[in-house]
Amino acid sequence: MAEVYRNNKNKKLYVVLHKELINCTNKVDGQEMILYTLLGDSNKKFCREKNEFFEKFTKEELK
């Protein structure tokens, strides 16, 4: 089952697509990233540094 997180600022729900991405940009090579999308609208994908993601999002338990 997909993991769902709520953005602490805008309160929207997002689905994590992948937790094991590695940033290969020279400046931040090796940085761990999270790939996610807005719940119900998978047309846009977002990528955020792993630690920052877990600071700005809270896991939701959907019933």
GILINGI-V140313 format. One record per pair of residues at least 4 apart in sequence whose C-alpha atoms are under 7 Angstrom apart, sorted by the first residue. I is the first residue (numbers start at 1). GAP is how many residues later the second one is. If there is no record, write none. Layout:
# GILINGI-V140313
I_GAP ; I_GAP
This chain:
# GILINGI-V140313
2_13 ; 2_14 ; 3_12 ; 3_13 ; 4_9 ; 4_10 ; 4_11 ; 4_12 ; 4_55 ; 4_56 ; 5_8 ; 5_9 ; 5_10 ; 5_52 ; 5_53 ; 5_54 ; 5_55 ; 6_5 ; 6_6 ; 6_7 ; 6_8 ; 6_51 ; 6_52 ; 6_53 ; 6_54 ; 7_4 ; 7_5 ; 7_6 ; 7_49 ; 7_50 ; 7_51 ; 8_48 ; 8_49 ; 8_50 ; 13_25 ; 13_26 ; 14_22 ; 14_23 ; 14_24 ; 14_25 ; 15_21 ; 15_22 ; 15_23 ; 15_24 ; 16_19 ; 16_20 ; 16_21 ; 17_18 ; 17_19 ; 18_16 ; 18_17 ; 18_18 ; 19_14 ; 19_15 ; 19_16 ; 20_12 ; 20_13 ; 20_14 ; 21_11 ; 21_12 ; 21_13 ; 22_8 ; 22_9 ; 22_10 ; 22_11 ; 23_5 ; 23_6 ; 23_7 ; 23_8 ; 23_9 ; 23_10 ; 24_4 ; 24_5 ; 24_6 ; 25_4 ; 32_17 ; 32_18 ; 33_14 ; 33_15 ; 33_16 ; 33_17 ; 34_13 ; 34_14 ; 34_15 ; 34_16 ; 35_10 ; 35_11 ; 35_12 ; 35_13 ; 36_9 ; 36_10 ; 36_11 ; 37_5 ; 37_7 ; 37_8 ; 37_9 ; 38_4 ; 48_4 ; 48_5 ; 49_4 ; 50_4 ; 51_4 ; 52_4 ; 53_4 ; 54_4
